[in-house]
Amino acid sequence: MGKQELSLNHTPERVVLKPYEHKTRYYETDQMGIIHQTNYMKWMEEARMDMMDQLGLGYKQMETMEIINPMLSASIDYRGVVRFDDTIVVETRLTKYDGVLMEMEYTMYDKETQDVRAKATSSHCFLNRTGARISLKRVYPELDTRFFEFKNEGV
């Protein structure tokens, strides 16, 4: 299949991200009534997908363009307990980007108290549907420019 036409969804030139918010659910708790640690990874993915939407290129559109963005590694530093019915805010920051690889930082904090509950990082690559690494710089230069500008703005 040939290259799809890229259309960034009507985003302004300068993107100012809103942090992602997640209201914790009862099913996310463990036997001690604390949110189970595996949920933090899900919140990271939700926040990353939300960031992509805000940049004007959601995951659904990326998949239509036959671009996938798998996680290569992740690390979470737990700093406090999250309980059922807390609202967690996830601030997402693109820290490294070179057209083939990207790294993200996440700060997860309690919306009410502002207490940091976790800090995390993840790294990702860009692949085509066959699983081969691709360079957005070569395949989709306008998308590459959006990521590069976003990283340099330190949003």
Salt bridges, closest charged atoms under 4 A:
GLU21 OE1 - LYS111 NZ 3.03
GLU28 OE2 - HIS22 NE2 2.97
GLU46 OE1 - HIS22 ND1 3.34
ASP77 OD2 - ARG79 NE 2.92
ASP85 OD1 - LYS23 NZ 3.17
GLU103 OE1 - LYS96 NZ 3.88
GLU105 OE1 - ARG93 NH2 3.14
ASP110 OD2 - ARG117 NH2 3.90
GLU153 OE1 - ARG14 NH1 2.88
